[in-house]
């Protein structure tokens, strides 16, 4: 049983009170923003939307600098909820883009690097939507320093996400090979079929990349991964992400074909 002296209890009470006041203050900053978004709705002007983004930028700067006082996980969760609201505002993002996505995840990774659920939207929102894959990879590398194969459970997914970003967006074959190898190594420690399948797939990709493949074979591998990403969006009925992936491929001079049966073909130049 934990035992605290009277001075320790006093210090703990003060720290808890200060942390609570900080969160209340942050909430106070957030509530007017939420009320404005509800009030303006779909009639919000471009200027209003840009003003809201600037207000959110300042809030994130405050959260980045605020002392944690032992509430790092709570702050990370709070910021993640803010990101979901930001990312889900389709009308506003069509106007201002996703420039704040990196700021959300810089705070989340700093405060709670083992927040596994955050890494899926991290890689898509920063690499795919904000167009900054080098930052996505850097944040995942930073988070992985606080992880081990089983802490948190299934942390091998972060190595996998990092590898995909390195291969698809950065064409960094050496780094992607190492990340796929680490994903395979960590996933192999889990007995379930899904983990074992991912371990085998990641190992095969790492071996392929270690063999110094030529550009044509690398292109074929990239086409396969892009196609699998699109298949995932079809299964999740995520039209927004699917359209963004297709735009990314077409911007590179590629072409995407989706059959009526849901088959996907990707051709890169």
N, C-alpha and C positions, 0 to 999 in steps of 0.2 A: 504494500500500500504506500502511495506517495505521501510524504510528510513534509510540510513547509513550515518554517518558522514564521513568527509574526512579521518581521521585516520583509521576508520573501513573499508572504501573502499580500502585503501592502504594495510591493513592487508589481506583483502580478496583477492586482486589481487596477493599479494605475495604467499599466501597459494595455490591459484589456479595454479599459475605458477609452484610452486614446485611440486604440484601433477601431473601436465601435464608432467613435466620433468621426474618424476618418471615413469609414464606410457610409455613415449617415450623410457626411458632406458630399461624398461622391454620388450617393443616391440623390441628394438635393440637386446636384448638377445634371443628373440624368433625367429626372422627372419633367422639368420644363421641356427638355428635348423630346421626350416621348409625347407630351401633350401637344407640342407643336406639330409633330408628325401626324398625330391623329386628327388635329384640327384642319391642317392643310390637305391631308389625304392626296388624292390624285390631282388636285388643283394647285399644288405647290408650284411656285414659279422656279425657274432656273436659279435665280438669285437666292431664293430661300433655301433651295437644296444645297447650293454651294456654301451658304452660311452655316447650314447644319453640319456639313462636312468639316468646316473649319472649327466649329465648336467641339466636334468629336475629336479632332486632332489635338486640341488643347486639353481635353479630358484625358486622352491617352498619354500625353506628356506628363500630366499630373500623376497618373497612376504609375508611370515608369519611374518617377522620382520618389514616390511616397514610401515611407518606411513600412516594412511588413509587420513588424512586431509579432512575428509568429503566425501570421495569417496569410502566408503566401498562397496556399491552396485555395483559400476563399477568394482572394483577389484574382487568381488565374481563372476560377470558375466565373466570376463576375465579368471579367473581360471577354471570356468565351461567349457568354450570353449576349454581350454587346456586339461581338463579331457576327453572331448568327442573325441578329436584327439588321446589322449593316449589310451583310451579304445577301440577305433575303429581300432587300428593298430594290426590286428590279427596276422600277421607274427611276430612282435616284442613281443607281449604278449605270444605267444607260446614259446618264448625263455626265457623271463625274468619274466613272470608271472605278477601279479597285485600288486606288493609291494608298489607302489606309490599311489594307490587308497585312502588309509586313509589320506595321506597328502593333497590331493586335497580337501577333504571334511572337514578336520579340519579347513582349511582356509575359505571355503565357510560358514560353520556354525558360525565361529567366526565373519566373516564380515557381513553376511546377514542371520541370523538364520531363517528368514521368507521366504526364497527362496524355496517355496514349491516344484517346479518342480525338484529340485536337490535331493530330498529325495528318489525318486524311484531308480535312479542309485546308490545312496549312499548305500542303503541296499543290492542291488544285487552285486555291485562291491566289497564291503568290506566283507559281510557275505558269499556270494556264491563263489566269485572268489578269493578274498584274504584270505579267511578262518579266518577272525577275527570278528565274530559276536558280541563279547563282546564290541568291539570298535564301531561297528555300533550302537548298543543299547545305548552306552554312548553318542555318538554324537547326536542321536535323542532325548535323554533325555535332553541334553543341549539346543538343538534348541527349544524344547517344552516350556522351561522356558520363551521364548520371544513370545510365541503364546497365543492366546485365542480362544474360539470356533469359532469365525468368523473373526479372524485376524491371518493369511490371510484366505480368504474364503476356506472352505473345508479342514481346517487344521486337521480335524479328521483322515485324511488318515495317518498322521505321527504316531498317536497312534496305528493305525491298523498295519502299517509296523513294528513298535516296538514290538507289541504283537506277530506277526508271527515269528520274529527273536527269541524272547524269548522262544516261544514254540517249534519251529522246531530245532533251533541250540543249544540253551542253556538248554532246558528242565527245564526252571525256571517257574514252574507252577504258583506260587504266583504272580510273576511280570507280567506274561502273562495275568493272570486273571484281574489284575488291569488295564492293558493297554487296553484290550478288553472292559472293563467296561467304561473307559474314551472315547474310540472311539465311543461306543454306545451313551454315554451321549452327546458328541459334535455333532455327526451326527444327532441325534434326533431333533436338533434345526433347521434343514433345511427341507423345505416342499416338496422338489422334491422326486420322487419315488426312484431314485438311492440311495440317502442319507438315506431315510427311510428304504430301504431294507438292506443297510449296517448296520444301527443302530440295526435293528432286529437281523441280523446274529451275530453281535458282542455281543449283549446282551445275546443271547442264548449261545454263546461260553463262555462268562464270567460266566454265571450261571452254565454251565456244569463244568467248572474248579473249581468253588467255592464249588462244592459238593464233593470235595476230591475223584475224580474218581480213580479207580485202574489203574495199568499200562497198562492193556489190552485196556481199554477204551481210555486212553490217546494215545496209539499207533494208535488206529482207527482214532482218531481225527487228528493226525499228518499225517496219510496216506491220509485222505481227503484233507487236506490243500496242501500237496505235489502234489496231483493229480490236484487240482485247479490251482496251479502254472504252471504245465505242460500244462494244457488246455489253459491257457493264452498265453504261448509261441507258441502253435499251431495256435491260432487265430491270433497272431502277426507275424507268419511265422519267428520266432526267433529261428533258429535251434541251434545257438551257445549257447544260454542260456539254451535251452532244453537239449542239450547234457551235459552241466555242471550240471544241476539239476539231471539228470540221473546218472552221475558219483558220485555225492554226495550221492545219495540213495544207489547205488551199493557198495560204500565204507563202508556203514553202514551194509552191508550184505543184503540189500533189493533188490527188483526186480520191474521193471516197464514194463507194457504191454500196448501197444497202438494198438487199433483195426483199421481196414481199415476205419471204420466210424468215427474215431477220438475219440473214447471212451478211457479213461485212467484208468488203475488200478495200484495201488501202494501197495506193500506188504513189510512191514518192519519186520525184524527178531524179 
